[in-house]
Amino acid sequence: SSDLEAGWLSLFVDEGPGVVGVTVGAETSETLEVEDWTPATEYGDGPYHYLSEQIGLRDRLFIRLTIDVME
């Protein structure tokens, strides 16, 4: 789920029980341009991910989920 609260844009992800070989993250962008995405700060541990970025003085901020699967 995502949230916008107190000047922070956040994404909450629960990997679920028994999930292995998957890395979850997020990236943020002010423009949606391909080269403008940067990693969001992650807080949390284990299967629970809280990814957040402070909006600050920006007019807009987008967040997207990233998923890497190990083969």
Backbone as a chain_set.jsonl record, in Angstrom:
{"seq": "SSDLEAGWLSLFVDEGPGVVGVTVGAETSETLEVEDWTPATEYGDGPYHYLSEQIGLRDRLFIRLTIDVME", "coords": {"N": [[0.843, -1.178, 0.0], [0.335, 2.361, -0.405], [1.149, 5.659, 0.859], [0.586, 9.052, 1.762], [1.73, 11.236, 3.914], [2.257, 13.742, 6.296], [4.236, 15.091, 4.776], [5.731, 13.034, 3.648], [6.187, 10.549, 1.186], [5.236, 7.299, 0.957], [5.712, 3.718, 0.751], [4.44, 0.604, 1.532], [5.348, -2.727, 1.929], [4.713, -6.149, 2.201], [6.329, -9.103, 2.051], [5.294, -11.629, 2.462], [4.788, -14.942, 3.871], [7.395, -17.387, 3.615], [8.594, -16.52, 1.239], [11.346, -16.487, -0.855], [14.444, -15.479, -2.388], [13.699, -13.106, -3.547], [13.981, -9.668, -4.004], [12.831, -6.696, -2.746], [12.149, -3.311, -3.447], [12.087, 0.286, -3.88], [11.706, 3.146, -6.004], [12.04, 6.667, -6.546], [10.839, 9.575, -8.306], [10.807, 12.84, -9.712], [9.917, 13.495, -12.187], [9.172, 11.35, -13.842], [10.782, 10.6, -15.924], [12.987, 8.322, -17.584], [15.749, 8.33, -16.777], [15.636, 9.61, -14.348], [14.937, 8.267, -12.013], [15.54, 7.377, -8.648], [16.858, 5.409, -5.902], [14.602, 4.781, -3.217], [14.589, 5.516, 0.294], [14.899, 2.858, 2.585], [13.205, 1.551, 5.34], [12.888, -0.778, 7.911], [12.738, -4.397, 8.26], [13.517, -7.779, 7.388], [10.699, -9.515, 6.08], [9.086, -7.292, 5.897], [8.722, -4.22, 4.423], [9.297, -0.807, 4.478], [9.276, 1.823, 2.578], [10.37, 5.016, 1.889], [10.233, 8.52, 1.119], [11.051, 11.87, 1.646], [9.017, 14.578, 0.772], [9.451, 17.333, 0.864], [10.226, 20.479, -0.53], [9.388, 19.968, -3.056], [7.28, 20.028, -5.968], [5.997, 17.791, -6.898], [6.096, 14.202, -6.557], [6.868, 10.946, -7.47], [6.442, 7.429, -6.884], [7.694, 4.143, -7.316], [7.428, 0.605, -7.278], [10.02, -1.804, -7.051], [11.074, -5.003, -8.073], [13.231, -7.662, -7.751], [14.099, -10.812, -8.911], [15.802, -13.658, -7.985], [17.421, -16.141, -9.846]], "CA": [[0.0, 0.0, 0.0], [1.099, 3.608, -0.406], [0.618, 6.639, 1.794], [1.133, 10.401, 1.721], [1.417, 11.759, 5.235], [3.222, 14.632, 6.946], [5.343, 15.43, 3.897], [6.458, 11.837, 3.22], [5.538, 9.618, 0.269], [5.699, 6.01, 1.461], [5.2, 2.477, 0.187], [4.566, -0.482, 2.489], [5.298, -4.008, 1.228], [4.891, -7.367, 2.993], [6.669, -10.165, 1.109], [4.508, -12.83, 2.709], [5.559, -16.041, 4.454], [8.03, -18.358, 2.741], [9.124, -15.949, -0.001], [12.809, -16.448, -0.89], [14.999, -15.133, -3.687], [13.053, -11.905, -4.077], [14.398, -8.417, -3.374], [11.829, -5.653, -2.961], [12.631, -1.959, -3.222], [11.281, 1.329, -4.517], [12.426, 4.277, -6.565], [11.233, 7.876, -6.649], [11.165, 10.479, -9.406], [10.004, 14.059, -9.803], [9.525, 13.753, -13.573], [8.827, 10.096, -14.523], [11.752, 10.33, -16.986], [13.722, 7.077, -17.344], [17.013, 8.555, -16.073], [15.404, 10.406, -13.141], [14.546, 7.432, -10.883], [16.585, 7.111, -7.661], [16.358, 4.516, -4.853], [13.957, 5.346, -2.027], [15.157, 5.053, 1.555], [14.128, 1.746, 3.147], [13.189, 1.335, 6.777], [12.238, -2.062, 8.132], [13.616, -5.552, 8.291], [12.863, -9.04, 7.057], [9.715, -9.488, 4.997], [8.307, -6.06, 5.937], [9.48, -3.121, 3.839], [8.721, 0.528, 4.544], [10.112, 2.619, 1.684], [9.827, 6.357, 2.057], [11.036, 9.656, 0.664], [10.464, 13.143, 2.057], [8.644, 15.401, -0.369], [10.134, 18.618, 1.009], [9.701, 21.609, -1.291], [9.079, 19.532, -4.428], [5.887, 20.162, -6.4], [5.43, 16.455, -7.092], [7.021, 13.092, -6.372], [6.277, 9.662, -7.831], [7.135, 6.28, -6.309], [7.378, 2.883, -7.994], [7.932, -0.616, -6.66], [10.959, -2.603, -7.831], [11.158, -6.395, -7.622], [14.277, -8.449, -8.392], [13.948, -12.239, -8.621], [17.028, -14.426, -8.208], [17.14, -17.409, -10.527]], "C": [[0.886, 1.237, 0.0], [0.403, 4.627, 0.482], [1.316, 7.977, 1.554], [0.739, 11.06, 3.031], [2.574, 12.605, 5.75], [4.446, 14.9, 6.079], [6.192, 14.266, 3.432], [5.59, 11.03, 2.265], [6.104, 8.243, 0.586], [5.019, 4.848, 0.768], [5.471, 1.378, 1.203], [4.394, -1.803, 1.755], [5.561, -5.127, 2.224], [5.139, -8.5, 2.007], [5.818, -11.416, 1.288], [5.39, -13.96, 3.214], [6.166, -16.95, 3.38], [8.597, -17.822, 1.444], [10.651, -15.885, 0.102], [13.266, -16.073, -2.295], [14.386, -13.913, -4.334], [13.561, -10.696, -3.289], [13.402, -7.332, -3.763], [12.455, -4.299, -2.647], [11.677, -0.964, -3.85], [12.207, 2.41, -5.035], [11.475, 5.465, -6.633], [11.737, 8.752, -7.793], [10.269, 11.709, -9.319], [9.396, 14.227, -11.188], [8.967, 12.553, -14.328], [9.748, 9.787, -15.708], [12.595, 9.114, -16.601], [14.969, 7.3, -16.493], [16.845, 9.274, -14.732], [15.05, 9.575, -11.905], [15.743, 7.17, -9.969], [16.011, 6.228, -6.558], [15.727, 5.284, -3.695], [14.642, 4.781, -0.786], [14.269, 3.96, 2.132], [14.325, 1.679, 4.651], [12.462, 0.016, 6.983], [13.238, -3.19, 8.001], [12.825, -6.793, 7.918], [11.854, -8.878, 5.941], [8.891, -8.201, 4.932], [9.166, -4.893, 5.459], [8.672, -1.831, 3.938], [9.673, 1.421, 3.766], [9.531, 4.023, 1.638], [10.795, 7.416, 1.552], [10.312, 10.937, 1.073], [10.197, 14.005, 0.829], [9.343, 16.762, -0.311], [9.45, 19.713, 0.213], [9.348, 21.241, -2.731], [7.591, 19.693, -4.729], [5.206, 18.81, -6.552], [6.527, 15.42, -6.89], [6.273, 11.8, -6.659], [7.097, 8.552, -7.187], [6.721, 5.032, -7.08], [8.079, 1.736, -7.276], [8.915, -1.293, -7.603], [11.026, -3.997, -7.228], [12.238, -7.092, -8.436], [14.119, -9.898, -7.948], [15.256, -12.937, -8.956], [16.662, -15.755, -8.844], [18.143, -18.458, -10.141]], "O": [[2.059, 1.163, 0.366], [-0.773, 4.483, 0.816], [2.491, 8.021, 1.189], [-0.424, 11.403, 3.244], [3.736, 12.213, 5.644], [5.569, 14.933, 6.583], [7.27, 14.476, 2.875], [4.397, 10.847, 2.507], [7.314, 8.035, 0.498], [3.902, 4.969, 0.265], [6.596, 1.232, 1.681], [3.411, -1.99, 1.037], [6.515, -5.065, 3.0], [4.261, -8.829, 1.21], [5.645, -12.183, 0.34], [6.604, -13.942, 3.01], [5.53, -17.242, 2.368], [9.049, -18.609, 0.612], [11.186, -15.295, 1.041], [12.559, -16.319, -3.273], [14.533, -13.705, -5.539], [13.569, -10.706, -2.058], [13.16, -7.081, -4.944], [13.209, -4.167, -1.683], [10.589, -1.327, -4.297], [13.336, 2.568, -4.57], [10.262, 5.297, -6.762], [12.9, 8.68, -8.19], [9.114, 11.621, -8.902], [8.463, 15.01, -11.361], [8.339, 12.734, -15.371], [9.518, 8.813, -16.424], [12.883, 8.905, -15.423], [15.221, 6.526, -15.57], [17.838, 9.52, -14.047], [14.878, 10.149, -10.83], [16.819, 6.793, -10.433], [14.81, 6.28, -6.294], [16.253, 6.305, -3.252], [15.209, 3.689, -0.826], [13.047, 4.098, 2.172], [15.443, 1.741, 5.161], [11.497, -0.266, 6.272], [14.408, -2.984, 7.68], [11.61, -6.849, 8.109], [12.117, -8.181, 4.961], [8.084, -8.031, 4.018], [10.219, -4.617, 6.032], [7.512, -1.777, 3.53], [10.76, 1.74, 4.248], [8.341, 4.2, 1.378], [12.011, 7.227, 1.558], [9.105, 11.068, 0.869], [11.054, 14.14, -0.044], [9.778, 17.278, -1.341], [8.229, 19.858, 0.273], [9.041, 22.12, -3.536], [6.748, 19.516, -3.85], [3.996, 18.689, -6.363], [7.715, 15.709, -7.03], [5.172, 11.587, -6.151], [8.299, 8.706, -6.968], [5.558, 4.875, -7.452], [9.177, 1.89, -6.741], [8.681, -1.355, -8.81], [11.034, -4.15, -6.006], [12.175, -7.115, -9.665], [14.016, -10.181, -6.754], [15.76, -12.824, -10.073], [15.709, -16.414, -8.429], [18.065, -19.59, -10.616]]}, "num_chains": 1, "name": "protein.A"}
